């Protein structure tokens, strides 16, 4: 996505995120945070090899945008758009990559209140080896009168195996 298009999308979403309540005050959205250790995934072919020739697919979470709103019952509705990219590696033996990612809601103490895992397939048609795409997910949770959605956090990332998490943590910046 071009920098100009990304800026326009970010501004449009920011305006949407700042919609007001019934008295014109901006609503407080919960922040949506990508877990750094789970922001990318590498899928290797079966076996012990872990170099570039063993890569089947990679996936990366590139950006997130979100909006929220409150209803009269104390519920917060959040819609998250996740911008992702995927690439097909030299060891891919099929034209479709399968990925899992999670969205988790925490309260003000960082206790996980809910977590959901989503699965999806990304087709690579012809000789295309890299694609960008978006996923949209919505969640609703109750905050009542004593708090706002801003006291909660929403975390997202790829659902990784222990080996994938260990590999990510070994990467520079991981």
N, C-alpha and C positions, 0 to 999 in steps of 0.2 A: 504494500500500500504506500502510495507516495506521501511524503511529509505533509503536503498541503491537504490531501484528502484525510489523513489521520487527524490533523488539526481541526478540520471542519467537523469530522465525526465527534471528536472529543468535545468541541464547543457545543455541538447540538446535544450531546448526552449530558454535559454539565448543565445546560439550561434546563433540560428535563429533570435532572437530579435536584434542581433548586426550586421545584414547584412548591407552592405554598400550601398551608393548611387553610381551613375555612376563614381564618382571620388574616390571611396574607403572609404569615410567617413561614420562612423556609423550613422544610422538614429535615430532620437529622437522620441520614441514612447510616446503616452500619457499614464500616469499611470492608471492602472485599480485598483480601490479601492472597497472593500466590505464595505457597510454601516453596522456598528457594530450592530445597533438596528434591522437590517433586515437580519442578517446573519443566523438566525435560525427561525423556525416556529413550533408551536405546534397546532395540530388540535384536538379539543375535541369533544366528542359526544354532541348532543343537550341537553340543560338543564343547570342548575346552577353549577353542579359539576366541580371542577378544580383540582382534585387530580390525582395521577398516574393511578388509575383505570378508569378514564374518558378519557384518552389519546387514540385517534384513530391512529394518525400518527405524526411523527416528521420529520423535514428535517433540514439539516445544509449545509451551504457552507463551505467547508474545505480549499480550495485553489484555486488560479487562476493563469493561465499562459497565456501570450499573445505575439504575434508578430505583427509587422506592416511593412508597406512599402509605399513609395510615388510613384505617377505616375507623368508624365510630365505636367499634368493639375493642379497640386496643391492639389490633393486629397490624403487623408491618408486612407489606407485600414488596418483595425485592425481585427485580428482573436483572439478570447478569448476562452480558454478552462477552464470550470468551473468544479472543482471536488466537488461533493456533496455526501451526505449520507442521507439515509432515514431509519426510523424504524417504525415497526408496533406495536402499543400499544394494551393493553388488551381490549379496547373498539372498536377496528376495527371490523366493521360488513361486510366489503367487502375486497376482496384481492388486490385492486388497490388503491393507493394513488394518489391524484391529487394535483399538486403544480403549483403556478404561481411565476415567478420571473421577475425582470425588469433589463434593461440596459439603463442607461441615460448618455448622453454626455453633458458636461458643457464647457463653454469657460473660458478664463483667469479670468473673474470676478465671476465665479461660477454660472452664469446664465444658466439654463437648455436650451440647444438648441434642444434636441430631447430625447424622452423617448419611449421605446417599452417594452410591457409586453408579455412574452412568457408563454405558458401553456404546461404542460406535465403530463403524467401519469406514475407511477412506479408500475409494478405488483410485488406482493409478492407471489411466487409460493410455494405450499406445506406448509411446516412448517418454511419457511425462514422468519425471523422477522427483518433482517437488510440487507441493500444493499448499495453498493457504486457504483457510476456511474459518467459519465462526460457528459456535454453538451458543444457543440461548437457553438458559435455565431460570426457572422462577421458584421462589420459595416464599412461604408465608409463615410468620411466627407471632406469638402473642407476647406483648410487653406490658400491657395494662397501663395503669395511670402512674405508677411509681418510677418508671424509667422510660428511656427512649430507645429506639433501634440503635443509636450511636453507642450505647453501652455494650452492644454485642459486636462480634466479629464474624465474618464469613471467610473461611479459608478454602482454597481449592488447589488442586494439583493432580498429577497423574497418579493413579493407584499403582504402586510399584511393588515388585517382589523384594525380598530382603537383599538378593544379589544386585538388583537394579538400584536400590537405595544406596548400598555400599559403593557401587560404581560411581553414582552421582556424587557422593561425598568425597571420592578420591579425585574428582576433576578440579582443575583450578577454579577457585571461587566457590567450590561446593562444600 
